[in-house]
Amino acid sequence: MNTTTRPARQAPLGRFYDINGRSLFLHRSGSGGPPVVFLPGASAIGLDYLNIHDRVRQFTMSVLYDRGGTGWSGLADLPRTLAEVAVELRELLRAADVPAPFVLVAHSLGCAYARRFLQLFPEDVAGVVYLDGFHEDWETYMPPLRLQKVPGTVVLRLVCLLSRGTYRRMFASWPREMREPLVAHHLTLASQRAGALERSNQPEWRDELKAGGPVPDVPSIALTALGIDPAMRLLMSPKALRQLYTGKQRLYDALAASVAHGEHRILSAARHSTIATDCPDAVIQAVRDLWQRVC
């Protein structure tokens, strides 16, 4: 096991592991198995799910981490292929002595990474909890995917300014020594740019997953968030929002039906970006329910 520190910007907790020359952040707590591993969405990082992690660790090992190029982990050229991220995660978990198989808890873009991980390493996955996430059949139920332009510096500065209150509300219950560095991180141009870069190539996620063959059948619970993110309310018409949320429900119904032990739960009070802080009890219940089925 080869660990390193990152002198320029120390994380408030956790450790760093040198994986193929890149310093990667990982924090784990608890014991037992199968371990629960969180895969953040774009613009999110591991410690964003600390509220869920701290309750999951009471019944099994729980793992938070930052992908290369995000959070406290070392720099990486973004966007990356799903396979690059999946292989990196497997190597990190091995270096940190986190034993397979895992229950993956994946949010948004993290669901694309989880599905690629499952294609590549099916023996390492006991089950998956999908938090309002991407699926390769997205366009069967929703508008076509498009490459997304990465905003310039002026727009990213505006996003930082407008999102300050959102992040402070999101992490209000975090210990101060965690909350302040976490909010500060999210309000940097680098963080906002990394999130925009990661989500810029959605059609390529679809193509890579479809080319990767069938996604193996493992027990799964999919959670759909029906609340409306503030940005979505500004950018989408009421009709488009209704179509989006009807499509999402149909997509995740199909996802649950595609596996032998699948389930779909709808969270009316949760929004896409903040599902883990809007409805933490429901998220924790889904994780625990799935974990109990596979342990």
N, C-alpha and C positions, 0 to 999 in steps of 0.2 A: 504494500500500500504506500503510495507516494503522495504526500500532501504538501501544499505550498501555501504561503501567505500572499496577500496582495497589498503591498505597502501603500499604494496610492489611495486606496479607498477601502477601509476595513468594514466588513459587514457587521451588523449589531450582534449576530450570533452565527453559528454554523462553522464549517470548515471549507478549505479549498483543496481540490484534488487536481493533480497535473495529468490531463488526459490528452495525449498526442501533442504536447507542448502548449496546451491551453489550460489556464487556471479556471476551474469550474466550481461554483458555489453549491454546497449541499448542506442541509440541516436535517437531522433525523432525531426522533425521540420515541420512547416506548420500546416494547419488546413483543415478540411473538410473531405469528404469521398467519396467512400471507401478509407481507408488508403492503401498505397503501402508499402509492406514489402519485404525487400531483403533477400534472402537466399543464402549465399556465396557458392562458390565451395570449394573443398578440397584445402588446402594451402592458401585459401583466407579468409579474415575477413571483417566485416561490413564496415570499413572505406575505404576499397579498392574501394567501389562504391560511394564515397562521391561526385564525379563529377556528377553522375546521380542524386543522392539524392538531391543535391542543386538546381537542376532544377525542379525535380518533386515536391519539397516542395512549389514551386511557385503556383501550382494549387490544391494540396491536401496534407494531412498529409503523410509524408514519414518516414520510420523506418529502421534503420540499427541496426544489433545486431551481437554478437559473440556467437556461440554455446558453450556449456560446453566443456572444454578441448581445446579451440582455442582462439586466440586473447587475449583480456583482461579479458575474463571470467574465472571463477574458474576451477580448474583441474577436469578432468573426465577420466575414463578408456576408451581408444579408441582401436579399433573402437566400435561404439555403434549401436544398432538397429535403423532402420528408425523410428519405433514407439516411442522409447525413445526420440529421437530428436524432433519429431512432438509434443508429449505431452509437452515437456519442452517449446517449442516455444509458444504453446497456453497458458500455465500458465504464461509465461513471458509477453505476450501481455495483458493478463487480469490484471496482477499486475501493468503494466504501463498505464492502462486505455486507451489502443488502441482499439477502438470499431470495432467489426466484422460487416459485412463481409470484407475480405481483398482482394486486388489484390496482388498476390504473384509474385515476380520477382525472378526467380530461375536460378542459373548458375551452369552448370556441375553437380557435386554431389548434389548440392542444389535442382536440379530437382527431384531426387529420394526422398528427404525429402518432397518436395512440393506434390508429388503424394501420398505419404503415409499420409500426413496431409489431403489431399483431401479425401482419403478413410475414414479416421477416423472422420473428422469434416467437412463434405460437406456443412453444413449450414454456416460455417465460411468463405467460399471462394467464392468471386464474379467472379474471373477469374485468369488466370495464363499466365505470359510471360515466356517462356522457352528460356534461353540463352545457346544454344549449349549443351544441357544437356542429362543426362542419362534417359533411358526409359527401362521398363521391357522387351520390345520386341527387345532389342538391337541385340541379336544373330540371329534374323530372317534376318537381313540385314548386319551384321558385323561378324568378327571372334568371336569364343567362348570367353566368359569371363573366367578369371583365377584369383585365389588368387595371390596377388602381395607381394613379399617379401619386408619387410621394410629394407632400406639400413642401413648399419652400420655407426658409427660415422665418420669414415674417409671420406666416400662418402658424407655424409651430410655436412661436413665441406667444401668439394669441391663445392658442390651445392651452399652453401652460398657465397663462393668466386666468383664463376662464375656468379651468379645472381645479384650481387651488381649493376652493370650498368643497368640491366633490370629494377629493382625496381626504381632506380633513374629516369629513363626515364618515367616509368609508372606514377609516382607521381610528375612529374616536375611542373605541374600547381597547385598542392595543396599548400595552405598556408604553410609557412616554419614551423610554430608551429605544423602543422599536419604532414607534409612530413617527417621530421626528425625522430619522434618517430615511424612512420609507417614503414619507410625503416629499421630502427634499429630492429624493431620487426621481420620483415620478414627474417633478416639475422642472426637470432638465431637458434641454433640447435633445441631448443624446438619447434619452429614454423615449421621448415622443417620436423621434426619427426612427429609432429601432423598431418601434411598434408599427409605424407606417410602412417601413420596408418589409417587415415580416408578413404583413397582410396584402402586399402589393401584387402577388402572383397567384391568386386563387385558381385560375384555370389550370395552372401547372400542378397544383395539389390534386385536382380532379384527375388529370391525365396520368399522374404518377400512380395514384391509387388504382385506377382502372387497369393500368398496364401491369400492376403488381399481382394480379390474379385474385381469386376469392379471398375475402377476409374470413379467417377461421371462426368457427362457431364457439363462442364462450358466453357464459352468463353475463347479461348486461341489463342495466337500468338507464334509461334516457330521461333526463329532466328538461322540459321545455319552459322557458321563461316568457310569459305573456305581457309583462310590464313593458313600458316604452322608454327607451333611453332618451335623454334630453336631445342629443344630437340627431337621433332618428326622427323625433317630433319636428325638428327644424327642417330637415332635409327631405322628408317624405310626406306625401299627401295622406289624408285619412284613408282613402281608398287603397293606396299602395300599402299602407300599414296593415289594413285588414287582410289583404291578399298575402302579405308576408306571413302573418301569424296563422292564417288558415293553412298555408303551405307548410309551415314548420310543423304543425300538429300532424299533418298527413305524413310528412317525411319521417318523424320520429315514431309514429305508429308503425310505419313500414320497417324501420330499423328494429323495433322491438319484435315484430313478427318474423324477422329474418333469422333469428336464432332460436334454439330450442327453449332456452330459459331467458326470455326477454320481457321487459316491462317498460311502460311509458307512463311517466307521471307529469302532470301539468302544474306549474306554479304560477298562479295568476298574479301574485304580488311581487314576483321577481323580475328584474330587468336583465337583459343579456349580459351587459358588462359587469354588473354587480350582483349576480345571482348568489354568490357565496356570502355576501354581507346582507343582502335583502332577506333571504330565507335560509339562514344557517341551519336551523333545526331540521328543515326538510332535506337539505343536502347531507347533513350528518346521518339522518335516518336512512337515506338511500345507500350511503357508503356502508353503514353498519349492516343493513339488510343484505346487501350483496356479499359482503365479507362473510357473514354467517352462512350463506348458502355454499360458499366455496371452501371454507376452512375445514 
